[in-house]
Amino acid sequence: LGVLGEFPMAAAWGQFDDAIHNVPIEVAEFAVNSERISGTAGAIPILLNHLPRTVQAACEPGVERMKIALGIEYDDEEDDPIWDHVGLHLFSSAVFTSHFLLSEPGMSLVKGKRVLELGCGTGLLGPVAVLAGVEDILLTDFDAVTMDLCAHNVHLNKKVIETHRPGAALPRTRTFDWRDAKPGMSVDDPCIELLKGVDVVLVSDNLYEDSLSLALGRVLMMIFQLNPDAKMLLVVQCRTDDASRYRGAVIEHWLALVSSTFEEDKLKKDAALQEPTRPPVPFDVRCIIQGVPAHQALA
C-alpha cells in the first residue's frame, strides 16, 4: 500500500452549492499492489476523503453545517464536543493496519471471514479488507457525521471493488456506540444482532480514553461469548503526551482496565489505577507485529 499523493478535491464530501462554510476536505490516494490481489502487476487506486489533522473538527463551521444538513442531533450535549469528531481525520494507524491486512498473514486472517470494525473513522479498512478477501465487513463508529463520511468513501471506491473483486459485497456501514452494549442483553436486541456471527474484529487506534476503552472491552467479551473462535486485530498508537497516566504499554493499561471489576464511575476517580495489579486477563493476547518493543507480558 503506497501513498500516491494528497491533494485538495474540488467536489468532495462536505461541499455545498453556495461554497459557504465548506468542510476543508482533502483526498488521499493510495495504490494497492495488485499482484497479491489478482496475480497481475499493477496498482489498484483507493481514494479516501478526510479532514486534515491541521483542522480542528470540533471548531470547524463546515462540520457544524454538515450536522445540520444531515439532521444529526445528539441526545447528550456532552457526546458531541467531547469526541471532537476525531474520526473525520486519517490516522497513521489505519494506514499501518491496511499494510498488515494486505500482507500474507493479514489476508490469511480475514479471507472468507465476517469482519466487524469498531471505530472505523474514515473507512479506509473497508475497501482494503474487501480486496484482502473478506466475505463481509461492517464498518461502525460512534459519530454519525463520521459515518456519513465513511459511507461516502465506500461509494467512492465502489467501481474499484467491483473491478478487482467482482461479486464481492461492498463494505456495510452503521452507527454504533459501544456503550450501548451491556451484558445480559436479550438475544433479540439489535446490538446482539450486530455482534453475532463475527469472525474477526478490527480495532485501530481506539485506546485513548478510559470509559471508551472499558466499553470496548465489554463489547469484545460479548463477541467472544457469542463466537469463542473469533479473533481480534488490535492496533494501538503509542503516544508520549501523557506518559504518567499510562504506566507501561497502552495495551497493558487497557488490559488492566478490562480485567478489573470496578465500575465506570469508580474509574473516573482513578481509584482502580493507583497501583494497578494484573488480575486474570479475559483475552489471549499475542503481539504479532510491532513497530516498537512490546511489554514482555505480551511477548
Secondary structure, DSSP 8 states (H G I E B T S, - for coil): -EEEEEEE-SS-TT--TT-TT----EEEEEEEEHHHHHSSSSEEEEEEEE--TTS-GGG-HHHHHHHHHHT---SSTTHHHHHTTGGGS--HHHHHHHHHHTSHHHHHHHTT-EEEEES-TT-THHHHHHHTT-SEEEEEES-HHHHHHHHHHHHHTHHHHHHHSTT----EEEE--GGG--TT--TTSHHHHHHTT--EEEEES--SSHHHHHHHHHHHHHHHHH-TT-EEEEE-----TTTTTS-S-HHHHHHHHHHS---HHHHHTTGGGSS------SS-------SS---GGG-
